[in-house]
Amino acid sequence: MYKAISSIIFLIATLFSSQQAASQEERFTYYENDGIFIYYETDEIDSYRELLPDSFTMPETPMVFAFISDFYKMDANTKPYKEASIFILGKYEGNEFWHCIFMPVTSQESRIAGIRRLGLPKTMGEIDFNRSETAYSAHVKTENGHEMSLELSAVGQEVSALEEDTIRNFSTLPKLNLLNGEVVQMGRSSKRNILDLSRIFSKRLTLKMGDGDIELNRSNNSPSDKAHPLDLKPSNILAAYYLRNTIPYRLNGRPFKK
């Protein structure tokens, strides 16, 4: 009887300790995730200008950064979810940055937190993500019927000069949003680009370059007199890759400082 009671006490103590540790974790801590990422140019200049807030100015070359990610391992108090996104290049006080204009997610708590804490244009959507050794594909359909599909064929090809330059020049730029009329930055900018980081931390970051493709389909139900992020069709895909990350991180919104 004594042994049985001791075992029960031990189990209760262990459960309490694990629950206490989980409660001490910060919400929205990202432990592992993967995704498909594509950089491309677009010729849809009028739509691009309309989608860029008046607080920002146009870049020399209109560029788009699109991805679909699966945040499959979060802290114990946050439900894993998937996310799709479109960022466009802009300038603020003479500096280039990325600004998010489209971000459907599969989690209501992520949607609300992203809007309130980071000023992101999050909506709800359904997202599928498929993986094999050399082929990756993902598809999102928003609650309003908009659709975006990304595909990547990664067969171990060398990184081209164009891909290298694109990633080096644009993966380290800050991400700026508007929150209650204030310009805020998502997280911290990295001084090292993702290609170099994957080489330094090869055991924690898996990056596969490849031939990427993106398909954008705007719902017929959306107003035809207003520009939509899915109007920004690609004219030239500059770089595409699959990335799996196992380095934990968090995102916070803070006033932007140069």
N, C-alpha and C positions, 0 to 999 in steps of 0.2 A: 504493500500500500504506500509506504514511504517513497519507494522508487517511482511509483506511478505519479504521485503528487509532485515530486521533484521534476519529473519529465514535463508535466503540464506547466509548472511554473517556468521552466526553462523555455518552453515553446512560447508562452505568453510574453516573456521578457524579450525573446528574439524578435517576435512580431512587433512589439512596441518599439524596439530599437530601430527596426527597418522602417517602420512608419514615421518615426521621429526623424530619421535621416532623410526620408523622402520629403517630409514637410519642410526641411531646411534647404532643399534644393530650390534654386530660383526658377520661377515659371519661365517657359519659353527658352530653355537651354537646349541647344541643338547638339546631340552627341554624334549622330551619323546621318548622312544623307547622300543622295546621288542625283544626277540630272543630266539633261542634254542642253547645251548652250550654243547659241549661234549669233555671230556678229554679221550684219549686212548693211549695205547701202540701199537707199530708196530714192526714186525719182518723184515721189508724191509730195512735192514741196508745199503746195497750198494746204493740204491736210496736215502736214507736219507742223507748219507754222500755227495752224489753228489749235492743234493739240498741245503745243508748248505754251505754258502759262505766260501772261504778259510780264510777270516778274523776271523772266529770263529772255535771253536773246538767242538768235539762231547761230548754230556753229557754221564753220566754213563748209563742212561736208555733212549733210544730214545722214545720221547713222542710227541703226536700231540694234538693241541687244535683247534677244528673246531667249527664254528658257522655260523648261518644265522640270520641277524638282520633286523628289519624294523624300520628305523628312520622316523617315521610318523609325528613328530612334530618338525620342525626346526624354526630358526629365519625367520622373514618375507621376507628376501632377498635370502634365500636358499631353493631350491625345496626339499621336502621330497624324500627319496630314500630308496632302500633296498640294502643290502650288504651281501656277503658270504665270508668266509675267512678260510684259513688253516695256522696255526702257528706251527712251530716246535721248540723244546727245543734245546738250544745250550749253549756254554760257551764262555765268553769273559773276559779275564784277571782274570780267576778263578771264575767268577760269572755266575750263570745260568740266562737265559733270554729267551724270546720268540721272534722268527723271522718269519715274514710273507712271505710266498712263493706263495700264491694264494689268489686273492681278486677281483672277478667280482662284479660290481655294476650296478645299473640301471640308474645312472645319469652321464652324460658326464662331468658336472661341478665338481662332486665329484671325478670322475676318474682323471681329470687333476690336481685338487688341491692336491689329495693324492699323485700323482707321484712327483709333483714339490715341495711340502712342507714337505712331510714325507718319500719320497723314497719308497712308497708302489708299489707293482706290480699290479696295478689296471687295469682291462680290463672291457669291457662291457658284460652284460649278462641279461637274463630274470629270474626273481625270483618270485615265488609264496609262500605265507605264509598263512597257515590255522590254525585256533584256535577254540578250544571248551573248556569246563570247565576243562577237564582232559586230552585232547589229542591235541598235537601240531605237525604240520608237515610243512616242507619247502623244496623247490626244486629250484635248480639253473641250468640253461643251458647257457654256455658261447657262445660268438659269434663264437667260433671255434668248438662248438659241445661237449665240455666237460660237464659232469653232476655230481652233488652232491645232495644227498637227506638226510635230517635229520628228525628223528621222535622221539617223546617223549610221553610216557604214564605216567602221573602224577596222582596217586591215593591216595596221602596223606601218603605215607609210611615214616617211620622214616629214618633219615639220618644214613647210615652205617658208621662204623669206617673208612673203605677204602675211602668212599666218602668224609668224613670229613677231613681226612688227605690230600687227593688229592687237595681239594679246599684250605685248609689252606696253603699248601706248594707251590702251583703253581699259585693261582689267584693273588698273590701280586707281582709276578716277573715283572721286566721291560720288555717293548717291544722295541727291537732294530732293526733298519733298516740301510741300507747304502744309503746315499744321497751325490752324487758327491764325492764318495770315503771316506766320513766321516761317522763314526758311530753316529747315532742320536737316541734319545729316543722319543717314542710317548707318549705325555702327562707326567703325574707324576705317580710314583708308589704309591700305597696305602699301608699304614702300616697295615690296617685291611683287612682281606679277605672278599669276597663278601657274604659269609654265615653269618658272624658276622654283616656286614653292614646291611643285610636284616633284621636282628633281632633288631638292634638298630633303624633303620629308616623304620619300618614296614609299615608306611603310605605312604612312597615314593618308596619303593622297594618291589616288590612281587616276591619271589623266590619259585619255586616248583621243588623239586627233583623228579626224575622218572627213568624209564627204557628207555634208549636211544638206538638208532640204527642209523648207518650211511652207506650209499651206495655210492661208488665212481666209476664212469664210464668214463674212458679216451677215447677221440675220436680216431677213427682209422686213422684220418688224421694227427695226431701228429707223429713226428719222433720217430721210435721205438728204436733208439740207444741212446736216451737221457731220463733221468729220468724225470718224471712229478709228481707234487704234488698229483695227484689222484692215483699214484702207491702205496701210503702209506696206504695200507689196514689195518684195525684194527685187532690186535691179542687179545686185552683185553680192554674192555671199563671200565674205572675207575670211572667216574662220569658223570652224565648228568642232566641238569636242564633247566627250562624255567625261564626267568627273564624279568620282566617289570620294567623299571626305569623311574621316573619322577623328578629326580634331574638333573638340567641343568649342562652341562659341555662343554668344548672345548678341542680340541687336537692341540698341537703345537709340532713341531720338534725342539729338542735342542741337542747340543753335549752331549754325555753320560758322566756322572760323577758317580763314584762309591760312 
